[in-house]
Amino acid sequence: MNLFFRAKTKIPTSTVLTIDSEAVSITVRVNARARSYRLSLPHSGGPVLTLPPHGKWAEAEAFLLRHRNWLAARIKRAPQTASFTDGGAIPLRGVDHRIIATGKLCGRVELADDDGKMVLLVPGEAAHQARRLTDWLKDEAHADLSERSAFHAARLGVSVKTIKMRSQTSRWGSCSSSGIINYNWRLVLAPPFVLDYVAAHEVAHLVEMDHSAAFWTTVKRTLPEMEKGRTWLKVHGRQLMAHGG
């Protein structure tokens, strides 16, 4: 028996790092496609430490400690989750709308003008108002994205089979070769040109499934001003993802 044999340290599913005297929980994942250790802070949720398939926990811990200051800076800049509560505000199609609880138990969410300011009238009990508003926003997003997807599909000569709304925490959309497109419903909160860019992007994948030069040429063919929406998402995407929890 080899007395010097040591079992490989098991990689945990999470770990804790102290940052500015506070314990920060970090999710630990092993990614089969990862080639190196990676630390990230998704649009929602806490930090994630990714290991390659043959990564060692001791090396991962050392990597995490070396990037403590980087993570601390990112956490400070990360937007706080914006919940849908009475009196709060959300940027529907890029325009701020105040949320007002109507007190009515039945009915649908309605748009209204309150002395020159846009408001969203939300019925239902307090415990269900956030869900009602989210469901309504998903319907609005589906309508907008269906219209823009059909527009770009016609321009590119392709067909969209199905459009679905998702609550991804790090993606704005995805497209399968079969014509199924998933969109993040939060796009309806952004200015229309942003939603239009994502629609053009995903529909273009029905022509080119990768992100090659040919793909970007295809996006630009159907949406010449694509950079405007793409740049907006790079700057404001994290803040947009914070809405809805």
Secondary structure, 3 states (H helix, E strand, C coil): CCCCCCCCCCCCCEEEEEECCEEEEEEEEECCCCCCCEEECCCCCCCEEEECCCCCHHHHHHHHHHCHHHHHHHHHHCCCCECCCCCCEEEECCEEEEEEECCCCCCCCEEEEECCEEEEEECCCHHHHHHHHHHHHHHHHHHHHHHHHHHHHHHHCCCCCEEEEECCCCCCEEECCCCEEEEEHHHHHCCHHHHHHHHHHHHHCCCCCCCCHHHHHHHHHHCCCHHHHHHHHHHHHHHHHCECC
